[in-house]
């Protein structure tokens, strides 16, 4: 594999898993008061746009890593709704 492709896969993978620690913390504590839904909505929109861009380029590393990131963003928004104090 070429170096630029490896760097792209590494960068995309790190970005894709970046929300994982926050999701784990929310699942453990069930506390979401500190979560900004607007931030995750913007991230979801950005990741969806990156997926679209990857589809246009037929670039699987871009598609896969950003699709995973999009799922994580949406999961955080769902958790925010589920655990929001009433």
C-alpha positions as a Markdown table, in Angstrom:
| # | Residue | x | y | z |
|---|---|---|---|---|
| 1 | Unk | 0.0 | 0.0 | 0.0 |
| 2 | Unk | 1.1 | 3.5 | -0.8 |
| 3 | Unk | 2.0 | 5.9 | 2.1 |
| 4 | Unk | -0.6 | 8.5 | 1.3 |
| 5 | Unk | -3.3 | 5.8 | 1.3 |
| 6 | Unk | -2.1 | 4.5 | 4.7 |
| 7 | Unk | -2.1 | 8.0 | 6.1 |
| 8 | Unk | -5.6 | 8.6 | 4.9 |
| 9 | Unk | -6.8 | 5.3 | 6.4 |
| 10 | Unk | -5.1 | 6.1 | 9.7 |
| 11 | Unk | -6.5 | 9.7 | 9.8 |
| 12 | Unk | -10.0 | 8.5 | 8.9 |
| 13 | Unk | -9.9 | 5.7 | 11.4 |
| 14 | Unk | -8.8 | 8.0 | 14.3 |
| 15 | Unk | -11.5 | 10.5 | 13.4 |
| 16 | Unk | -14.1 | 7.7 | 13.2 |
| 17 | Unk | -13.4 | 6.4 | 16.7 |
| 18 | Unk | -13.0 | 9.8 | 18.3 |
| 19 | Unk | -16.6 | 9.8 | 19.7 |
| 20 | Unk | -16.2 | 6.3 | 21.2 |
| 21 | Unk | -14.9 | 7.3 | 24.6 |
| 22 | Unk | -17.7 | 9.8 | 25.0 |
| 23 | Unk | -20.3 | 7.2 | 24.0 |
| 24 | Unk | -18.9 | 4.7 | 26.5 |
| 25 | Unk | -18.9 | 7.3 | 29.3 |
| 26 | Unk | -22.6 | 8.2 | 28.5 |
| 27 | Unk | -23.5 | 4.5 | 28.5 |
| 28 | Unk | -21.8 | 4.0 | 31.8 |
| 29 | Unk | -23.0 | 7.1 | 33.6 |
| 30 | Unk | -26.3 | 7.8 | 31.8 |
| 31 | Unk | -25.4 | 11.5 | 32.1 |
| 32 | Unk | -25.8 | 13.7 | 29.0 |
| 33 | Unk | -26.2 | 17.2 | 30.5 |
| 34 | Unk | -22.7 | 18.0 | 29.2 |
| 35 | Unk | -23.3 | 16.8 | 25.7 |
| 36 | Unk | -23.9 | 19.5 | 23.0 |
| 37 | Unk | -26.5 | 18.2 | 20.5 |
| 38 | Unk | -25.7 | 21.0 | 18.1 |
| 39 | Unk | -22.1 | 19.9 | 18.0 |
| 40 | Unk | -23.1 | 16.3 | 17.1 |
| 41 | Unk | -25.6 | 17.6 | 14.5 |
| 42 | Unk | -22.9 | 19.6 | 12.8 |
| 43 | Unk | -20.5 | 16.6 | 13.0 |
| 44 | Unk | -23.2 | 14.4 | 11.5 |
| 45 | Unk | -23.8 | 16.8 | 8.7 |
| 46 | Unk | -20.1 | 17.1 | 8.0 |
| 47 | Unk | -19.6 | 13.3 | 8.0 |
| 48 | Unk | -22.6 | 12.8 | 5.8 |
| 49 | Unk | -21.1 | 15.3 | 3.3 |
| 50 | Unk | -17.7 | 13.5 | 3.5 |
| 51 | Unk | -19.5 | 10.2 | 2.7 |
| 52 | Unk | -21.2 | 11.8 | -0.3 |
| 53 | Unk | -17.8 | 13.2 | -1.4 |
| 54 | Unk | -16.3 | 9.7 | -1.0 |
| 55 | Unk | -19.1 | 8.2 | -3.0 |
| 56 | Unk | -18.5 | 10.7 | -5.8 |
| 57 | Unk | -14.8 | 9.8 | -5.8 |
| 58 | Unk | -15.5 | 6.1 | -5.3 |
| 59 | Unk | -13.0 | 6.3 | -2.5 |
| 60 | Unk | -13.7 | 3.5 | 0.0 |
| 61 | Unk | -11.5 | 4.7 | 2.9 |
| 62 | Unk | -13.4 | 8.1 | 2.9 |
| 63 | Unk | -16.8 | 6.4 | 2.6 |
| 64 | Unk | -16.2 | 3.7 | 5.3 |
| 65 | Unk | -14.5 | 5.9 | 7.9 |
| 66 | Unk | -17.0 | 8.8 | 7.6 |
| 67 | Unk | -20.0 | 6.4 | 7.5 |
| 68 | Unk | -18.8 | 5.0 | 10.8 |
| 69 | Unk | -18.3 | 8.5 | 12.2 |
| 70 | Unk | -21.9 | 9.4 | 11.1 |
| 71 | Unk | -23.3 | 6.3 | 12.9 |
| 72 | Unk | -21.4 | 7.3 | 16.1 |
| 73 | Unk | -22.7 | 10.9 | 15.8 |
| 74 | Unk | -26.2 | 9.7 | 15.4 |
| 75 | Unk | -25.8 | 7.3 | 18.3 |
| 76 | Unk | -24.7 | 10.1 | 20.6 |
| 77 | Unk | -27.7 | 12.1 | 19.6 |
| 78 | Unk | -30.0 | 9.2 | 20.3 |
| 79 | Unk | -28.3 | 8.7 | 23.7 |
| 80 | Unk | -28.9 | 12.4 | 24.4 |
| 81 | Unk | -32.6 | 11.9 | 23.8 |
| 82 | Unk | -32.8 | 8.7 | 25.8 |
| 83 | Unk | -31.0 | 9.9 | 28.9 |
| 84 | Unk | -32.1 | 13.5 | 28.9 |
| 85 | Unk | -33.5 | 14.4 | 32.3 |
| 86 | Unk | -37.2 | 15.2 | 32.2 |
